[in-house]
């Protein structure tokens, strides 16, 4: 049985796009959701800090592939382009992302 691990990271939303960010994620493409699931991503949540516009993401991952490892996939690249106008991004449209180390967990 594969081990489940928790992965957390933060990204950054451009000011004034909170509602649009929520709207786009409420309409997440089925093919992206399927890709994440078949890649081992489970229980994926994103939280918004309104004071800093930071987005805190946490996901459970079965296996070694987390969502940040799927950047070569055309579906992910299309999603990045779709989100680039409302997020801080790198030149390839990937979101600027800071990995976070787990410092505490309780079941």
C-alpha positions as CSV (number, residue, x, y, z in Angstrom):
1,X,0.0,0.0,0.0
2,X,1.3,3.4,-0.9
3,X,1.9,5.9,1.8
4,X,-0.2,9.1,2.0
5,X,1.8,12.3,2.6
6,X,0.6,15.9,3.2
7,X,1.9,18.6,0.9
8,X,1.4,22.3,1.6
9,X,2.4,25.5,-0.3
10,X,1.4,29.0,-0.7
11,X,0.7,31.0,-3.9
12,X,-0.3,34.7,-4.3
13,X,-3.5,36.2,-5.7
14,X,-3.5,39.6,-7.3
15,X,-5.6,42.1,-5.3
16,X,-9.2,42.4,-6.2
17,X,-9.6,38.9,-7.7
18,X,-10.9,36.9,-4.8
19,X,-14.4,36.3,-6.2
20,X,-13.0,35.4,-9.7
21,X,-10.6,33.0,-8.1
22,X,-13.4,31.2,-6.3
23,X,-15.6,31.2,-9.4
24,X,-12.9,29.6,-11.5
25,X,-12.2,26.9,-8.9
26,X,-15.9,26.3,-8.5
27,X,-15.9,25.6,-12.3
28,X,-12.7,23.5,-12.2
29,X,-12.4,21.5,-15.5
30,X,-13.3,17.8,-15.1
31,X,-10.2,16.8,-17.0
32,X,-8.0,18.7,-14.5
33,X,-9.8,17.2,-11.6
34,X,-9.4,13.7,-13.2
35,X,-5.7,14.3,-13.8
36,X,-5.1,15.4,-10.2
37,X,-6.9,12.4,-8.9
38,X,-5.2,9.8,-11.2
39,X,-1.8,11.4,-10.2
40,X,-2.5,10.7,-6.5
41,X,-3.7,14.1,-5.3
42,X,-6.5,13.7,-2.7
43,X,-8.2,16.0,-0.2
44,X,-7.0,19.2,-1.8
45,X,-8.0,22.5,-0.2
46,X,-6.9,26.1,-0.8
47,X,-7.4,28.9,1.8
48,X,-7.2,32.7,1.2
49,X,-5.6,35.1,3.6
50,X,-7.4,38.4,2.8
51,X,-4.8,40.5,4.6
52,X,-1.9,39.3,2.4
53,X,-3.6,37.8,-0.6
54,X,-1.7,34.6,0.1
55,X,-3.3,31.4,-0.9
56,X,-2.5,28.4,1.3
57,X,-2.9,25.1,-0.3
58,X,-2.8,21.7,1.3
59,X,-3.3,18.3,-0.2
60,X,-2.9,14.7,0.6
61,X,-0.9,12.8,-2.0
62,X,-0.7,9.0,-2.6
63,X,2.7,8.3,-4.2
64,X,5.3,10.8,-5.2
65,X,3.5,13.1,-7.6
66,X,1.9,16.2,-6.1
67,X,0.1,18.9,-8.1
68,X,3.2,21.0,-8.5
69,X,4.9,18.1,-10.3
70,X,2.5,18.1,-13.2
71,X,3.7,21.2,-15.0
72,X,4.6,19.4,-18.2
73,X,1.1,18.2,-18.7
74,X,-0.9,20.3,-21.3
75,X,-4.0,20.3,-19.2
76,X,-2.0,21.9,-16.3
77,X,-0.3,24.4,-18.7
78,X,-3.8,25.4,-20.0
79,X,-5.0,25.9,-16.5
80,X,-2.0,28.0,-15.6
81,X,-2.7,30.2,-18.6
82,X,-6.4,30.4,-17.6
83,X,-5.4,31.6,-14.1
84,X,-2.4,33.8,-15.0
85,X,-4.3,37.1,-15.2
86,X,-5.4,36.8,-11.5
87,X,-2.3,35.3,-9.9
88,X,1.3,36.1,-9.4
89,X,3.1,33.9,-11.9
90,X,6.4,32.9,-13.3
91,X,7.3,33.5,-17.0
92,X,5.8,30.1,-18.0
93,X,2.5,31.0,-16.3
94,X,3.0,28.7,-13.4
95,X,1.9,30.2,-10.1
96,X,4.6,31.6,-7.9
97,X,4.7,29.0,-5.2
98,X,6.5,28.6,-1.9
99,X,6.7,25.1,-0.4
100,X,5.8,24.9,3.2
101,X,7.4,22.5,5.7
102,X,5.0,20.7,8.0
103,X,5.8,21.6,11.6
104,X,2.9,20.0,13.4
105,X,0.2,17.4,12.6
106,X,-2.5,15.8,14.7
107,X,-5.0,13.1,13.6
